[in-house]
Amino acid sequence: MMIRNRVEHVVSTVEGCQNGISMDLYLHLSLIPAVLIAGVLSFLQKRAQRLGIDHRLPFLQGRFAIVVPLDTIGSLSNRWSYGFAFGAVSSTVLLLFSERYIPFTVPSWARAIVYLIGALEVGLVYFPFFACLSTPFRVAGAVLGILYSLCWIMVMVWDTFTCPNGDILGKYQKVIVQWPCILSLVFLLGRFVYILVKAIRIHLQLEQEDPEELIDQHQVQHVKRLLRGTTVHSKSLSWFQSRVYEWDPYFKFPNRIIGTVIISLIGLYTMTLADYSLSNVAFDQVEKWKNTLKYLVTSCNQTDVLGAMIPQLEEFIDVARKSWLATTIFASLNSVAYTFHVLACYRKHLKRLWKGQKDFLPEKFHKPSSAVSVASIARYSGWQIAFTLWGYLIVHFVHFLFALLFAYMLILPIQHGKTLSMLTNLGVILLTISLVISLVILQVVLVQVFFLQDKMSPTDKHKPLALNNRKAFHCFNYFFFFYNVVMGISTCILRLLFSIVVGTWLVSRIDRTIMQRGYEAMDAGYSTWIGMIFADHHHNNPVMVCFCQLLVSNKREKHIASAYSTFNTPSESPVNSRAGRRWMLYYTLLRNPHLILVRKQNLSLSSSSQTSSPQTETAIQTWVMASQTQSHQAASLPEITVTPAEDC
């Protein structure tokens, strides 16, 4: 609750600053232009299927179709534009954790409804940014996007620079918090200007429009690499590529993943600021309580137990403050590293699925439900952002506990001059752990040396799983039984501690389950991850998309040549073949009437002196008749221009 309130104060408008603009009120008022822009874009599009209302209102002509804000499955265009559109939404997304932007109070039982209404409102307010990027009407979308972006930029810049200070981060609070959103809006404005300029150049035929294809160039190159049989590691890798990240030019992350990463990073930035401000306020309050307690102890002459506790309390507060602030940096870096590591895991898992490898998945996830996979695409982005933000807080607390343990075991004893005592205690702990580990290793070594038969071949790496010296092994097993019972107690405690630490450390890693084997289905985040990568695998597999592109291309070619290809089969009889050639000739002359005068008989007649012969007049009449026929039948025949067919 305290973190959520602090986030609200960091992101929201600073109270007491009168600049004439309320961002919460502007958010509500933005619904009006957002709805108008959505209506205009919907009016421009036509529905693929006619509805009953089109028969009652024929003047609509199938307009007011559904406007798609972005394709979260197969589209790879405008990926960074969509990513910065998500970045513009990031500051408002954090306010969804509260209901303070609602201009009226609601009862506690209605909070779920308030969250739903708030999410729908935010989605509709920022809908024009995505819709103007995805609409096929580039000029209208670019103009509306420019106007809407300018309005948001002017309002946010005016509110940020006329009232920059805050009561949490002090001077320039709004500048520190809002600059990622302003930068995202400026990028969107530049993108809309680029789209408008490009659309104008295409209209003026100064530039060609990009062809609409199912497959992208990087997918084509990936398939070519597969056909050539070349591997990714054919070239020597640098140190960064072999140990940190290897770049693959033939793989692109979808806009859904890029948008999720951008919101996660901006959310981590804001969460870190809120965490820093909250910790300062909390420790300052603890300092006040400590001073009050110290004053009471001094005034009441209580110098026994309470008096002895005051220095320890002061030391603990100082160590806790420094540890919390130090671990804030490490927790932030850890969360940022997790965010980028999820990208690497997404690419690695998809490539394995493309190869048909499913052994890295639990057996029950080898064939997830289709409904679960499609629903996982809708859930993934929101869950990944929430897991990242909450994971930051949990990991920060784990780091804080380790920092306190390190300070009290190593740092403070050295400062207090108890280095020898600290080393003695540390040596006892390390010696105990070393003895336990050594005895475990000793059991393995004894079995390896005395209780396994020799290798069957000198080239074998390990001895066979066959017992030797059975009587001695039974005695060995009997005497170590009692020791293993005692050692099992400590091992059980360590197992529980390791499970808690690793589980909390990896809570933001949605690509890895924190449940034990066999219980992976109980991890909702991991199930969402598996469903999402399976859906992307089935919709964006480069080999499958290339195959579909070949089918579509062949279908287009057959559609273009459909008037001719049906008559070229060798099984046709000579009569049908002759009729087919006549039909091809008629179709060619009908679509290209100027070819009538360049036929063989017309050329021979025009070269002779009998220019006013009946054949020439017949040819001219035929040309006029064909031109008139073309004007009447142009709407019913496909627009195809072909070369002259063979004369018959």
C-alpha positions in Angstrom: 0.0 0.0 0.0 2.8 2.4 0.9 4.6 1.7 -2.4 1.5 2.2 -4.4 0.7 5.5 -2.7 4.3 6.7 -3.3 4.1 5.8 -7.0 0.9 7.8 -7.2 2.5 10.8 -5.6 5.6 10.5 -7.8 3.7 10.2 -11.1 0.7 12.4 -10.4 0.4 16.1 -10.4 2.0 18.1 -7.6 -0.5 19.6 -5.3 -0.4 23.3 -4.6 1.0 24.2 -8.0 -1.5 26.4 -9.9 -0.7 26.2 -13.6 -4.2 25.9 -14.9 -3.8 22.3 -16.1 -4.8 19.1 -14.3 -3.4 16.0 -16.0 -6.1 13.8 -14.5 -8.8 16.0 -15.9 -7.1 16.2 -19.3 -7.0 12.4 -19.3 -10.8 12.3 -19.0 -11.3 15.1 -21.5 -9.1 13.3 -24.0 -11.8 10.7 -24.4 -13.7 13.1 -26.7 -11.0 13.5 -29.5 -10.0 9.8 -29.0 -13.5 8.7 -29.8 -13.8 11.1 -32.8 -10.5 9.8 -34.2 -11.6 6.2 -33.8 -14.9 7.1 -35.5 -13.1 8.8 -38.5 -10.8 5.8 -39.0 -13.7 3.4 -38.7 -15.7 5.4 -41.3 -12.8 5.2 -43.8 -12.6 1.4 -43.6 -15.1 -0.9 -45.3 -16.2 -4.2 -43.9 -15.3 -7.4 -45.7 -18.8 -8.8 -45.1 -22.0 -6.9 -45.4 -24.4 -6.8 -42.5 -28.1 -6.3 -42.2 -27.7 -2.6 -41.5 -26.1 -2.1 -44.9 -29.4 -3.1 -46.6 -31.3 -0.7 -44.4 -28.8 2.1 -44.8 -27.2 1.6 -48.3 -25.5 4.9 -48.3 -23.0 3.6 -45.7 -21.5 1.2 -48.3 -20.1 -1.1 -45.7 -18.3 1.6 -43.7 -17.6 1.8 -39.9 -15.5 -1.3 -39.8 -13.5 -2.4 -36.8 -10.2 -0.4 -36.3 -7.3 -2.7 -35.2 -4.9 -0.8 -33.0 -2.0 -3.2 -33.6 -1.4 -6.8 -34.8 0.1 -8.6 -31.8 0.7 -11.9 -33.6 2.1 -11.6 -37.2 3.0 -8.0 -37.9 6.6 -6.9 -37.7 6.3 -3.5 -39.2 6.5 -0.3 -37.1 7.9 -2.3 -34.2 9.7 0.6 -32.6 6.9 3.0 -33.3 4.5 0.7 -31.4 7.2 0.4 -28.7 7.3 4.1 -28.2 3.5 4.3 -28.2 3.6 1.9 -25.3 6.2 4.2 -23.7 3.8 7.1 -23.9 1.3 5.0 -22.0 3.7 3.9 -19.3 3.1 6.7 -16.8 -0.6 6.3 -16.9 -0.4 2.5 -16.6 1.2 2.9 -13.2 -1.8 4.9 -12.1 -4.1 2.0 -12.8 -2.9 0.5 -9.5 -5.0 3.1 -7.7 -8.4 4.7 -8.2 -7.3 8.3 -7.4 -7.8 9.5 -11.0 -11.5 8.8 -10.7 -13.2 12.2 -9.9 -15.6 10.6 -7.4 -15.3 8.2 -4.5 -16.4 4.6 -4.7 -17.0 2.0 -2.1 -14.5 -0.7 -1.3 -16.4 -3.5 -2.9 -16.5 -1.7 -6.3 -12.7 -1.4 -6.7 -12.6 -4.2 -9.2 -15.1 -2.4 -11.3 -13.1 0.8 -11.0 -10.0 -0.9 -12.2 -11.8 -2.3 -15.2 -13.3 1.2 -16.0 -9.9 2.8 -15.6 -8.2 0.3 -17.9 -10.8 0.8 -20.6 -10.5 4.5 -20.3 -6.7 4.5 -20.6 -6.9 2.1 -23.5 -9.4 4.3 -25.3 -7.4 7.5 -24.6 -4.2 6.1 -26.1 -6.1 4.2 -28.8 -5.4 6.9 -31.5 -1.6 6.5 -31.2 -1.8 2.8 -32.2 -4.7 3.1 -34.6 -3.1 5.9 -36.6 0.0 3.8 -37.0 -1.8 0.7 -38.2 -4.5 2.2 -40.4 -4.1 1.5 -44.2 -5.2 5.1 -44.8 -1.8 6.6 -44.3 -2.6 10.3 -45.0 -5.6 10.5 -42.7 -3.8 8.4 -40.0 -0.7 10.6 -40.2 -2.6 13.9 -40.0 -4.8 12.7 -37.1 -1.7 11.3 -35.3 0.2 14.5 -35.7 -2.6 16.6 -34.3 -3.2 14.2 -31.3 0.5 13.9 -30.5 1.0 17.7 -30.6 -1.9 18.2 -28.2 -0.4 15.7 -25.7 3.2 17.1 -26.1 2.1 20.7 -25.5 0.0 19.8 -22.5 2.7 17.6 -20.9 5.5 20.0 -21.6 3.6 22.9 -20.2 2.6 21.0 -17.1 6.1 19.7 -16.6 8.1 22.9 -17.0 5.7 25.3 -15.4 5.4 23.2 -12.3 8.5 21.0 -12.1 9.0 20.8 -8.3 7.5 18.1 -6.0 7.3 17.2 -2.4 8.8 13.7 -2.9 11.9 14.1 -5.2 12.3 17.8 -4.6 13.3 20.1 -7.4 12.6 19.0 -11.0 10.5 16.1 -9.9 8.2 16.1 -13.0 11.1 16.5 -15.3 12.8 13.4 -13.8 9.6 11.4 -14.0 8.0 12.5 -17.2 10.9 12.7 -19.6 10.5 9.1 -20.9 6.9 9.8 -21.8 7.7 13.1 -23.5 10.5 11.5 -25.5 8.1 8.8 -26.6 5.6 11.3 -27.8 8.2 13.3 -29.7 9.3 10.1 -31.4 5.7 9.3 -32.4 5.3 12.9 -33.7 8.4 12.4 -35.9 7.1 9.0 -37.1 3.7 10.4 -38.1 5.5 13.2 -40.0 7.6 10.6 -41.8 4.5 8.6 -42.7 2.7 11.7 -44.1 5.7 12.7 -46.2 6.1 9.1 -47.6 2.4 8.9 -48.4 2.5 12.2 -50.3 5.6 11.0 -52.3 3.8 7.8 -53.2 0.7 9.8 -54.3 3.0 12.0 -56.5 4.6 8.8 -57.9 8.0 9.8 -56.6 8.3 6.7 -54.6 6.9 3.2 -54.9 4.6 1.7 -52.2 6.0 -1.3 -50.4 4.4 -4.5 -51.5 2.1 -6.4 -49.1 3.7 -9.7 -48.5 3.1 -12.4 -45.9 6.8 -12.9 -45.3 9.5 -10.4 -44.4 13.1 -10.2 -45.7 14.7 -11.6 -42.5 12.5 -14.7 -42.7 13.5 -15.2 -46.3 17.1 -15.0 -45.3 16.5 -17.4 -42.4 15.0 -20.0 -44.8 17.9 -19.4 -47.3 20.3 -20.1 -44.5 18.5 -23.4 -43.7 18.6 -24.4 -47.4 22.3 -23.6 -47.7 23.0 -25.7 -44.6 25.1 -23.0 -43.0 25.1 -22.7 -39.2 24.9 -19.6 -37.1 28.3 -20.3 -35.6 30.1 -20.6 -39.0 31.9 -17.3 -38.2 34.2 -16.7 -35.3 32.4 -15.1 -32.4 33.7 -12.2 -30.4 33.9 -12.2 -26.6 30.6 -10.4 -26.2 28.8 -12.7 -28.6 30.1 -15.9 -27.0 29.5 -14.9 -23.4 26.8 -12.2 -23.3 24.6 -12.0 -26.4 24.9 -13.2 -29.9 23.1 -11.1 -32.5 21.0 -12.8 -35.1 20.2 -10.6 -38.1 17.6 -13.1 -39.3 15.4 -12.8 -36.2 13.1 -10.0 -35.2 11.1 -9.6 -32.0 7.4 -8.7 -32.6 6.0 -5.4 -31.5 4.3 -7.0 -28.5 7.6 -8.0 -27.0 9.3 -4.7 -27.7 6.4 -2.7 -26.2 6.4 -5.0 -23.1 10.2 -4.4 -22.7 9.8 -0.6 -23.0 7.0 -0.3 -20.5 8.9 -2.6 -18.1 12.0 -0.5 -18.3 10.1 2.8 -17.8 8.1 1.2 -15.0 11.3 0.0 -13.3 12.7 3.6 -13.6 9.6 5.0 -12.0 9.4 2.3 -9.4 13.1 2.9 -8.4 12.4 6.6 -7.9 9.3 5.7 -5.8 11.3 3.2 -3.8 14.1 5.7 -3.2 11.7 8.4 -2.0 9.8 6.0 0.2 12.9 4.6 1.9 14.1 8.1 2.7 10.7 9.1 4.2 10.5 5.8 6.1 14.0 6.0 7.6 13.5 9.7 8.5 10.4 8.7 10.4 12.3 5.9 12.2 15.0 8.5 13.1 12.3 10.7 14.7 10.9 7.8 16.7 14.4 6.9 17.8 15.1 10.4 18.9 11.8 10.5 20.8 12.6 7.2 22.5 16.1 8.5 23.4 14.6 11.7 24.9 12.2 9.6 27.0 14.9 7.3 28.3 17.1 10.3 29.2 14.4 12.3 30.9 13.2 9.3 32.9 16.8 8.3 33.9 16.3 4.8 32.4 19.9 3.8 31.8 19.6 0.1 32.2 18.1 -2.1 29.5 16.6 0.6 27.4 19.7 2.7 27.6 21.8 -0.1 26.4 19.4 -0.7 23.4 19.7 2.9 22.1 23.2 2.6 20.6 22.3 -0.8 19.1 19.1 0.7 17.6 21.1 3.7 16.2 23.6 1.3 14.6 20.9 -0.9 13.1 19.1 2.1 11.6 22.3 3.4 10.1 23.2 0.0 8.7 19.7 -0.6 7.4 19.5 2.7 5.6 22.9 2.2 3.9 22.1 -1.4 3.0 18.7 -0.5 1.6 20.0 2.4 -0.6 22.9 0.3 -1.8 20.8 -2.7 -2.7 18.4 -0.4 -4.6 21.0 -0.1 -7.3 21.7 -3.8 -7.5 18.0 -4.7 -7.5 17.4 -2.3 -10.4 20.3 -3.6 -12.4 19.1 -7.2 -11.6 15.6 -6.4 -12.9 16.9 -4.7 -16.0 19.2 -7.7 -16.7 16.2 -10.0 -16.3 14.2 -8.0 -18.7 16.8 -8.3 -21.5 17.4 -11.9 -20.5 13.8 -12.7 -21.2 14.3 -11.5 -24.8 17.2 -13.9 -25.2 15.2 -16.7 -23.8 12.3 -15.9 -26.1 14.5 -16.1 -29.2 16.2 -19.3 -27.9 12.9 -21.0 -27.1 11.4 -20.1 -30.5 14.4 -21.3 -32.4 14.2 -24.6 -30.5 10.5 -25.0 -31.4 11.3 -24.2 -35.1 13.7 -27.1 -35.0 11.1 -29.4 -33.5 12.9 -29.6 -30.1 10.5 -29.7 -27.1 12.7 -31.5 -24.6 13.4 -28.2 -22.8 9.7 -28.1 -21.8 7.9 -30.2 -19.2 6.1 -33.1 -20.8 2.6 -31.9 -20.0 3.4 -28.6 -22.0 4.4 -30.3 -25.2 0.9 -29.8 -26.7 -0.8 -26.9 -25.0 -4.5 -26.1 -25.7 -5.1 -23.8 -28.6 -7.4 -21.6 -26.5 -4.8 -21.4 -23.8 -2.1 -20.4 -26.3 -4.2 -17.6 -27.9 -5.3 -16.3 -24.5 -1.7 -16.3 -23.4 -0.8 -13.8 -26.1 -3.4 -11.4 -24.5 -2.1 -12.0 -21.0 1.6 -12.1 -21.5 2.4 -8.4 -21.8 0.4 -7.3 -18.8 1.7 -10.2 -16.7 5.3 -9.6 -17.7 5.1 -6.0 -16.7 3.5 -6.8 -13.3 5.9 -9.6 -12.7 8.8 -7.3 -13.4 7.7 -4.5 -11.1 6.7 -6.7 -8.2 9.8 -8.9 -8.8 11.9 -5.8 -8.3 10.5 -5.2 -4.9 10.8 -8.8 -3.8 14.4 -9.1 -5.1 15.2 -5.8 -3.5 14.1 -7.2 -0.1 16.1 -10.4 -0.6 19.2 -8.3 -1.5 18.5 -6.2 1.6 18.5 -9.3 3.9 21.8 -10.5 2.4 23.3 -7.0 2.8 22.3 -7.0 6.5 23.8 -10.5 7.0 27.0 -9.4 5.3 27.3 -6.2 7.4 26.7 -7.9 10.7 29.0 -10.9 9.9 31.9 -9.1 8.3 31.8 -5.3 8.3 30.7 -4.4 11.8 33.0 -6.9 13.6 36.0 -5.4 11.8 34.8 -1.8 12.7 34.4 -2.8 16.4 37.9 -4.4 16.5 36.5 -7.9 16.8 38.3 -9.2 13.7 39.8 -12.3 15.5 36.4 -13.3 16.9 34.8 -12.8 13.5 37.4 -14.9 11.8 37.0 -17.6 14.4 33.2 -17.8 14.0 33.5 -17.7 10.3 36.1 -20.4 10.3 33.9 -22.6 12.5 31.0 -22.2 10.1 33.1 -22.8 7.0 34.8 -25.8 8.6 31.4 -27.3 9.5 30.1 -26.8 6.0 33.3 -28.2 4.5 33.2 -31.3 6.6 29.6 -32.0 5.6 30.4 -31.5 1.9 33.6 -33.6 2.3 31.8 -36.5 3.8 29.2 -36.4 1.0 32.0 -36.5 -1.5 33.8 -39.2 0.5 30.9 -41.5 0.1 31.0 -41.1 -3.7 34.7 -41.6 -3.8 34.5 -44.8 -1.7 31.8 -46.2 -4.0 33.8 -45.2 -7.1 37.0 -46.9 -5.8 35.9 -50.0 -3.9 32.3 -50.8 -4.7 32.1 -50.6 -8.6 33.5 -53.0 -11.0 36.3 -52.1 -13.4 35.7 -50.5 -16.8 34.7 -52.8 -19.5 36.7 -50.9 -22.0 39.6 -48.4 -21.5 37.8 -45.9 -23.6 34.8 -45.8 -21.3 34.4 -42.6 -19.3 32.7 -44.2 -16.2 32.6 -47.5 -14.6 29.6 -49.7 -15.2 26.7 -49.7 -12.8 27.7 -53.1 -11.3 28.5 -53.7 -7.7 31.8 -55.1 -6.5 32.7 -56.2 -2.9 29.1 -56.6 -2.0 29.7 -57.6 1.7 31.8 -54.6 2.3 29.2 -52.4 0.6 26.5 -53.6 2.9 28.6 -52.8 5.9 29.4 -49.4 4.5 25.7 -48.7 3.8 24.8 -49.8 7.4 27.2 -47.6 9.3 26.7 -44.5 7.2 22.9 -44.9 7.6 23.0 -43.3 11.1 25.2 -40.4 10.0 23.0 -39.7 6.9 20.0 -39.4 9.2 21.7 -36.6 11.1 23.0 -35.0 8.0 19.6 -35.2 6.4 18.1 -32.8 8.9 20.5 -30.0 8.0 20.2 -30.8 4.3 16.4 -30.5 4.5 16.7 -27.1 6.1 19.2 -26.0 3.4 16.9 -27.3 0.7 14.1 -25.2 2.0 16.2 -22.1 2.3 17.7 -22.5 -1.2 14.2 -23.1 -2.6 12.9 -19.9 -0.9 15.9 -17.8 -2.0 15.9 -19.1 -5.6 12.1 -18.8 -5.9 12.0 -15.2 -4.7 15.1 -14.4 -6.8 13.4 -15.7 -10.0 9.9 -14.5 -9.3 10.1 -11.9 -12.1 11.4 -14.6 -14.6 8.2 -15.6 -16.3 10.2 -17.7 -18.7 11.3 -20.1 -15.9 9.0 -21.9 -13.5 9.6 -21.6 -9.7 7.6 -24.8 -9.0 9.0 -28.3 -8.6 8.9 -30.8 -11.4 5.4 -32.1 -11.9 3.8 -29.0 -10.5 4.6 -26.6 -13.3 1.0 -26.2 -14.3 0.4 -24.4 -11.0 2.7 -21.6 -12.1 0.3 -19.4 -14.1 3.1 -17.2 -15.3 5.1 -20.0 -16.8 2.0 -21.5 -18.4 1.3 -18.1 -20.0 4.9 -18.1 -21.3 4.6 -21.6 -22.9 1.3 -20.8 -24.5 2.6 -17.5 -25.9 5.7 -19.0 -27.5 3.7 -21.9 -29.0 1.2 -19.4 -30.5 4.1 -17.4 -32.0 5.7 -20.6 -33.2 2.6 -21.6 -35.1 2.0 -18.2 -36.6 5.5 -16.9 -37.3 7.5 -20.0 -38.2 9.7 -18.7 -41.1 9.5 -22.0 -43.0 5.7 -22.1 -42.6 5.3 -18.5 -43.6 7.5 -19.0 -46.7 5.3 -22.0 -47.7 2.2 -19.9 -47.3 3.8 -17.1 -49.3 4.5 -19.5 -52.2 0.9 -20.7 -52.1 -0.4 -17.1 -52.2 2.0 -16.2 -55.0 1.0 -19.2 -57.1 -2.6 -18.4 -56.6 -2.1 -14.9 -57.8 -0.3 -16.1 -60.9 -3.0 -18.6 -61.7 -5.7 -15.9 -61.2 -3.9 -13.6 -63.7 -3.5 -16.3 -66.3 -6.8 -18.1 -65.6 -8.3 -17.0 -69.0 -5.4 -18.9 -70.8 -4.2 -21.7 -68.6 -7.5 -23.6 -68.8 -7.0 -24.2 -72.5 -3.3 -25.3 -72.5 -3.8 -28.8 -71.1 -2.3 -31.5 -73.5 -5.3 -33.8 -73.0 -7.7 -31.6 -74.8 -9.0 -32.6 -78.3 -7.9 -30.6 -81.4 -11.4 -29.1 -81.6 -11.3 -27.8 -78.0 -7.8 -26.6 -78.5 -8.8 -24.6 -81.6 -11.8 -23.2 -79.7 -9.5 -22.3 -76.8 -7.1 -20.4 -79.1 -10.0 -18.5 -80.7 -11.3 -17.6 -77.2 -7.8 -16.4 -76.2 -7.6 -14.3 -79.4 -11.0 -12.8 -78.7 -10.1 -12.0 -75.1 -6.8 -10.4 -76.1 -8.4 -8.2 -78.8 -11.3 -7.3 -76.5 -8.9 -6.0 -73.8 -6.4 -4.5 -76.3 -8.4 -3.2 -79.3 -5.4 -1.3 -80.7 -3.8 -4.7 -81.6 -6.5 -5.3 -84.3 -4.6 -3.1 -86.7 -1.3 -4.9 -86.2 -2.6 -8.3 -87.1 -1.0 -10.1 -90.1 -3.9 -9.6 -92.5 -4.3 -5.9 -91.6 -0.6 -5.2 -92.0 -0.5 -6.9 -95.4 -3.6 -4.9 -96.5 -2.1 -1.6 -95.3 1.1 -2.2 -97.2 -0.8 -2.6 -100.5 -2.3 0.2 -102.5 -5.9 -0.9 -101.8 -6.4 1.1 -98.6 -10.1 1.5 -99.2 -10.8 -2.1 -99.6 -13.7 -3.7 -97.8 -11.3 -5.7 -95.5 -9.8 -2.5 -94.2 -13.2 -0.9 -93.6 -14.1 -4.1 -91.8 -11.1 -3.9 -89.6 -11.8 -0.3 -88.6 -15.4 -1.2 -87.8 -14.2 -4.1 -85.7 -11.9 -1.8 -83.8 -14.7 0.6 -83.0 -17.0 -2.2 -82.0 -14.4 -3.7 -79.7 -13.8 -0.3 -78.1 -17.5 0.1 -77.4 -17.8 -3.4 -76.1 -14.8 -2.8 -73.8 -16.5 0.3 -72.2 -19.6 -1.8 -71.4 -17.8 -4.9 -70.1 -14.9 -3.3 -68.3 -16.5 -3.7 -65.0 -17.3 -7.4 -65.4 -13.9 -8.6 -66.6 -10.6 -8.5 -64.7 -8.1 -5.8 -65.5 -5.4 -7.9 -67.3 -3.1 -6.8 -70.1 -1.4 -9.6 -72.0 0.6 -10.0 -75.1 -1.1 -11.0 -78.4 -2.1 -14.6 -78.7 -1.3 -16.8 -81.6 -3.4 -16.1 -84.7 -5.6 -18.8 -85.8 
